[in-house]
Amino acid sequence: MYPGDLVFVHSWPSSLKPFYIMPKGEDPKAKVSEGFDSLYCVVVEISSG
């Protein structure tokens, strides 16, 4: 990682995301979510969904 890097993290485990983040695929009990975060310098969250 370099200073100023922007990192997109996706496919978070469903257990780590709030209830309103959609599970991945058709299974409502999927272990992975459609959630994502964009992180600046790995410390500051820029956006999430």
ZIKA-V831279 format. One record per residue. N is the residue number from 0. PHI is phi in degrees with one decimal (none if undefined). Layout:
# ZIKA-V831279
n->N phi->PHI
n->N phi->PHI
This chain:
# ZIKA-V831279
n->0 phi->none
n->1 phi->-118.2
n->2 phi->-56.2
n->3 phi->88.7
n->4 phi->-67.8
n->5 phi->-113.2
n->6 phi->-119.5
n->7 phi->-103.6
n->8 phi->-112.3
n->9 phi->-134.1
n->10 phi->59.9
n->11 phi->-64.3
n->12 phi->-59.9
n->13 phi->-57.8
n->14 phi->-67.6
n->15 phi->-95.2
n->16 phi->-104.7
n->17 phi->-64.0
n->18 phi->-60.2
n->19 phi->-85.5
n->20 phi->-81.1
n->21 phi->-66.9
n->22 phi->-69.2
n->23 phi->-77.3
n->24 phi->81.3
n->25 phi->-87.5
n->26 phi->-80.3
n->27 phi->-66.3
n->28 phi->-105.6
n->29 phi->-59.9
n->30 phi->-80.5
n->31 phi->-119.3
n->32 phi->-108.3
n->33 phi->-84.0
n->34 phi->-63.9
n->35 phi->-146.4
n->36 phi->-140.2
n->37 phi->-112.8
n->38 phi->-117.1
n->39 phi->-106.8
n->40 phi->58.8
n->41 phi->63.1
n->42 phi->-116.1
n->43 phi->-100.9
n->44 phi->-82.4
n->45 phi->-86.9
n->46 phi->-152.9
n->47 phi->-151.0
n->48 phi->-165.4
